[in-house]
């Protein structure tokens, strides 16, 4: 996650990752995107973690949706 955000947004992006019983939460803040939070179930995390292309497509979609 950090490498993806570093590559697409830069070193000044802020990424916070949290986990709980229900899944994973990721918060991303940067000047080029509206700050946003992703909530993913553990099942979704497993699907994304097992497929690099699917993960990158998902994250690029999120950056595009939240672009300023």
C-alpha positions as a printed Julia matrix, in Angstrom:
68×3 Matrix{Float64}:
   0.0     0.0     0.0
   2.74    2.45    0.94
   4.64    1.8    -2.3
   1.5     2.24   -4.39
   0.63    5.55   -2.72
   4.25    6.75   -2.88
   4.4     6.01   -6.6
   1.05    7.58   -7.49
   0.85   10.47   -5.03
   4.33   11.08   -3.65
   6.12   10.97   -0.33
   3.93   13.69    1.17
   0.81   11.47    1.08
  -0.52   10.27    4.42
  -1.69    6.67    4.72
  -3.17    5.18    7.87
  -4.14    1.52    8.03
  -6.25    0.02   10.78
  -7.72   -3.4    11.33
 -10.56   -4.84   13.33
 -12.8    -7.84   13.51
 -14.74   -6.76   10.43
 -11.79   -6.04    8.19
  -9.31   -3.41    7.18
  -9.66    0.36    7.0
  -7.33    2.6     5.01
  -7.28    6.39    5.11
  -5.46    8.34    2.41
  -4.81   12.08    2.45
  -3.0    14.18   -0.14
  -3.41   17.51   -1.89
  -4.26   15.83   -5.21
  -7.16   13.79   -3.78
 -10.01   14.46   -1.4
  -9.16   12.63    1.8
 -10.94    9.3     1.84
 -11.33    6.13    3.81
 -11.75    2.6     2.49
 -13.46   -0.1     4.54
 -12.86   -3.64    3.33
 -13.94   -6.98    4.72
 -11.24   -9.57    5.33
 -12.65  -11.56    2.41
 -12.16   -8.56    0.09
  -8.65   -8.01    1.46
  -7.76  -11.65    0.71
  -9.1   -11.32   -2.85
  -7.12   -8.14   -3.48
  -3.94   -9.4    -1.8
  -3.97  -12.51   -3.97
  -4.11  -10.62   -7.28
  -1.67   -7.75   -7.88
  -3.47   -6.54  -11.0
  -6.86   -6.53   -9.28
  -5.38   -4.62   -6.33
  -3.78   -1.99   -8.54
  -6.97   -1.54  -10.59
  -9.02   -1.17   -7.39
  -6.65    1.39   -5.88
  -6.34    3.39   -9.12
 -10.14    3.52   -9.32
 -10.25    4.87   -5.77
  -7.67    7.57   -6.54
  -9.61    8.56   -9.66
 -12.94    8.72   -7.84
 -11.44   10.96   -5.13
  -9.3    13.11   -7.4
  -9.57   16.89   -6.9
